Amino acid sequence: MAIIEIKKAAERHLNTLTPVVPIAWEGVSFIPPTGLYERVQFTIQPPEDPVLGTGFHRERMTMQVFCLGPTNKGTAEVLTRAELVRNHFKKGTVFVEGNVKIHVLTTPQVAGASTVSDKVICPVLIELVAEVYSY
């Protein structure tokens, strides 16, 4: 259940960011607005087993927050939103969900803006590391 708990904690934290923009969550139907919005995707890396024994491991995930805006308006709006997301998940942020403690150990990466179809897109890559104890 650790993977679900990590996602819930990270999604809940993103939902507290202001100003609020529409968010397209994984696996949820979404009609993109004409203005600024975000799309979220998680990738899961192999777990780390830093100690012998069966009671502890680390889950590692990347939360990808894609900030999207309309074309022909430049990149400032999308890059500004990306920096807001980055600062909201700043290095040192800690969440607790159930019995899982989730850390942001590195400064999130703003990966630069590009234009795809009719959208300007700027990904923010947030590395999450969770301490999972199972007894």
VOLUM-939905 format. One record per residue (C-alpha): x, y, z; chain; residue in one letter; residue number from 1. Coordinates in nm, 4 decimals. Example, Ala and Ser with C-alpha at 12.3 -4.5 7.8 and 13.67 -1.06 7.14 Angstrom:
// residues 2
{{1.2300 -0.4500 0.7800} A A 1}
{{1.3670 -0.1060 0.7140} A S 2}
//
This chain:
// residues 135
{{0.0000 0.0000 0.0000} A M 1}
{{0.3020 0.2329 0.0217} A A 2}
{{0.2798 0.3357 -0.3436} A I 3}
{{-0.0823 0.4435 -0.3039} A I 4}
{{0.0006 0.6311 0.0168} A E 5}
{{0.2875 0.8176 -0.1517} A I 6}
{{0.0616 0.9214 -0.4384} A K 7}
{{-0.2182 1.0329 -0.2039} A K 8}
{{0.0169 1.2466 0.0059} A A 9}
{{0.1816 1.4095 -0.2973} A A 10}
{{-0.1520 1.4741 -0.4699} A E 11}
{{-0.2990 1.6230 -0.1525} A R 12}
{{0.0015 1.8545 -0.1198} A H 13}
{{-0.0277 1.9706 -0.4832} A L 14}
{{-0.3972 2.0440 -0.4225} A N 15}
{{-0.2984 2.3017 -0.1564} A T 16}
{{-0.0989 2.5149 -0.4032} A L 17}
{{-0.2445 2.8587 -0.4719} A T 18}
{{-0.3499 3.0062 -0.6990} A P 19}
{{-0.5569 2.7019 -0.7920} A V 20}
{{-0.5536 2.5733 -1.1512} A V 21}
{{-0.7350 2.2693 -1.2951} A P 22}
{{-0.5401 1.9434 -1.2555} A I 23}
{{-0.5606 1.6347 -1.4774} A A 24}
{{-0.4972 1.3379 -1.2479} A W 25}
{{-0.3812 0.9962 -1.3671} A E 26}
{{-0.6658 0.7783 -1.4890} A G 27}
{{-0.9341 1.0455 -1.4443} A V 28}
{{-1.1361 1.1879 -1.7331} A S 29}
{{-1.0395 1.5499 -1.7990} A F 30}
{{-1.1306 1.8096 -2.0590} A I 31}
{{-0.8381 2.0547 -2.0920} A P 32}
{{-0.9323 2.4204 -2.0448} A P 33}
{{-0.8109 2.6895 -2.2825} A T 34}
{{-0.5953 2.8475 -2.0101} A G 35}
{{-0.3302 2.7276 -1.7660} A L 36}
{{-0.3619 2.3793 -1.6117} A Y 37}
{{-0.1517 2.0896 -1.4811} A E 38}
{{-0.1283 1.7214 -1.5676} A R 39}
{{0.0188 1.4774 -1.3139} A V 40}
{{0.1947 1.1474 -1.3756} A Q 41}
{{0.3951 0.9222 -1.1440} A F 42}
{{0.6820 0.6930 -1.2397} A T 43}
{{0.8008 0.4265 -0.9985} A I 44}
{{1.1656 0.3296 -0.9674} A Q 45}
{{1.2963 0.0031 -0.8188} A P 46}
{{1.2825 -0.0023 -0.4377} A P 47}
{{1.6023 0.0288 -0.2350} A E 48}
{{1.6940 -0.2293 0.0283} A D 49}
{{1.9711 -0.0530 0.2244} A P 50}
{{1.9703 -0.2992 0.5159} A V 51}
{{1.9558 -0.6727 0.5615} A L 52}
{{1.6294 -0.8081 0.6899} A G 53}
{{1.2716 -0.7845 0.5790} A T 54}
{{1.1358 -0.4964 0.7860} A G 55}
{{1.2487 -0.1897 0.5885} A F 56}
{{1.2849 -0.0626 0.2331} A H 57}
{{1.2644 0.2670 0.0463} A R 58}
{{1.0166 0.3371 -0.2292} A E 59}
{{1.1330 0.5865 -0.4907} A R 60}
{{0.8937 0.7678 -0.7211} A M 61}
{{0.9032 1.0661 -0.9508} A T 62}
{{0.6001 1.2902 -0.9507} A M 63}
{{0.5856 1.4637 -1.2871} A Q 64}
{{0.3768 1.7806 -1.2877} A V 65}
{{0.3321 1.9118 -1.6401} A F 66}
{{0.2374 2.2803 -1.6421} A C 67}
{{0.0469 2.3587 -1.9621} A L 68}
{{-0.0702 2.6831 -2.1155} A G 69}
{{-0.1840 2.8212 -2.4497} A P 70}
{{0.0587 2.8958 -2.7332} A T 71}
{{0.1311 3.2369 -2.8810} A N 72}
{{0.1559 3.3969 -2.5361} A K 73}
{{0.5203 3.3161 -2.4618} A G 74}
{{0.6449 3.0899 -2.1843} A T 75}
{{0.6359 3.3192 -1.8797} A A 76}
{{0.2998 3.1990 -1.7441} A E 77}
{{0.3935 2.8308 -1.7707} A V 78}
{{0.7446 2.8817 -1.6285} A L 79}
{{0.6053 3.0894 -1.3411} A T 80}
{{0.3633 2.8077 -1.2542} A R 81}
{{0.6448 2.5520 -1.2794} A A 82}
{{0.8524 2.7517 -1.0311} A E 83}
{{0.5536 2.7723 -0.7944} A L 84}
{{0.5216 2.3928 -0.8080} A V 85}
{{0.8972 2.3532 -0.7538} A R 86}
{{0.8917 2.5818 -0.4491} A N 87}
{{0.5823 2.4066 -0.3095} A H 88}
{{0.7755 2.0762 -0.3127} A F 89}
{{1.1069 2.2287 -0.1992} A K 90}
{{1.3940 2.0129 -0.0804} A K 91}
{{1.3322 1.9080 0.2789} A G 92}
{{0.9543 1.8760 0.2464} A T 93}
{{0.8204 1.5765 0.4409} A V 94}
{{0.4762 1.4150 0.4253} A F 95}
{{0.3338 1.1387 0.6419} A V 96}
{{0.0593 0.9155 0.5074} A E 97}
{{-0.0445 0.6184 0.7190} A G 98}
{{0.2773 0.4532 0.8361} A N 99}
{{0.4837 0.5931 0.5476} A V 100}
{{0.7148 0.8938 0.5727} A K 101}
{{0.7794 1.0612 0.2359} A I 102}
{{1.0737 1.2949 0.1707} A H 103}
{{1.1668 1.5408 -0.1026} A V 104}
{{1.5472 1.5037 -0.0818} A L 105}
{{1.6471 1.7105 -0.3859} A T 106}
{{1.5309 2.0371 -0.5406} A T 107}
{{1.2689 1.9553 -0.8061} A P 108}
{{1.3811 2.0026 -1.1656} A Q 109}
{{1.2045 2.2496 -1.3928} A V 110}
{{1.2782 2.0808 -1.7247} A A 111}
{{1.2217 2.3782 -1.9573} A G 112}
{{0.9326 2.4837 -2.1753} A A 113}
{{0.8502 2.3417 -2.5155} A S 114}
{{0.5577 2.3663 -2.7547} A T 115}
{{0.3588 2.0560 -2.8446} A V 116}
{{0.0524 2.0898 -3.0679} A S 117}
{{-0.1378 2.3862 -2.9282} A D 118}
{{0.0156 2.3876 -2.5772} A K 119}
{{0.3277 2.5201 -2.4095} A V 120}
{{0.4442 2.2493 -2.1680} A I 121}
{{0.6934 2.2673 -1.8828} A C 122}
{{0.7553 1.9533 -1.6750} A P 123}
{{0.8495 1.9703 -1.3079} A V 124}
{{1.0174 1.6498 -1.1868} A L 125}
{{0.9802 1.5865 -0.8133} A I 126}
{{1.1805 1.2974 -0.6675} A E 127}
{{1.0031 1.1332 -0.3734} A L 128}
{{1.1637 0.8845 -0.1353} A V 129}
{{0.9514 0.6972 0.1186} A A 130}
{{1.0600 0.5036 0.4243} A E 131}
{{0.8514 0.1868 0.4433} A V 132}
{{0.8509 -0.0297 0.7554} A Y 133}
{{0.6705 -0.3633 0.7392} A S 134}
{{0.6520 -0.5875 1.0412} A Y 135}
//
